[in-house]
Amino acid sequence: MADEEKTTKHPIDHLDQEQVRRILNVLTEAPYFYQEDDLPLFQYLRRRKAAFEDFFKLYFGWDLVVDAHCARLLKRERANEALRDGELDAFRLTRRNHCLAFALLLEFFEFEARRTNWDADKDAYLRFFYNDYLDHARRRLRELLGERMPEDAALLREVQETWDILKRYRFIRFVPPLPTESEAAKQAGELYEFLPAIYLYDTRVLSDPAWIDRLKSAEESPDAVSS
């Protein structure tokens, strides 16, 4: 009987159980677990990634994604079909202009990374000013939507709503400006930095003509962009 129990144990059972419990908790209590949140715990997860991957796939049907900066669980299907979109505690954008604001942020991140020769593996988090993103958004919306571009007041409202969601799920983070940056912040708005979750999304979505065509003809609630 003892031999049978040993052979049926999952690989995760052979790990440090205190560490296992902590990792399971951090992975399930928020969409993203960052290296900076708890470096030793994150490194433990990376070293034993295979055991955790198999555990989540076997018992939950979820995919575990871990890179050098971030870990996340991908839940492919909704278990409780009675829940509406607004009742799910997951990153999910359901309004057309929210999806567009997020796509523009992904594109802006790509542009800024290239402009500054930013290296995710070597450099600190990439920083940007809020008004620089707004200028990018206005310019690209004129190119993409033409006459269907929202008025500036509506754009600001939609961006702010999206901003609140992105801050909540830790895609971006406000950074108090340094004394040397305070004067620039007066002109360029608040200072933010991109967090590792942004690296996990395709920054080229606005280069897809089919997606743009759907966007132009979509009502206010298109297919959602989800985690």
Secondary structure, 3 states (H helix, E strand, C coil): CHHHHHHHCCHHHHCCHHHHHHHHHHHHHCCEEEHHHCHHHHHHHHHCHHHHHHHHHHHCCCEEEECCCEEEEECCCCCCCCCCHHHCCCCEECCHHHHHHHHHHHHHHHHHHHHCCCCCCCCCCCEEEHHHHHHHHHHHHHHHHHHHCCCHHHHHHHHHHHHHHHHHCCCEEECCCCCCCHHHHHHHCCEEEECHHHHHCCCCHHHCHHHHHHHHHCCCCCCCEEC
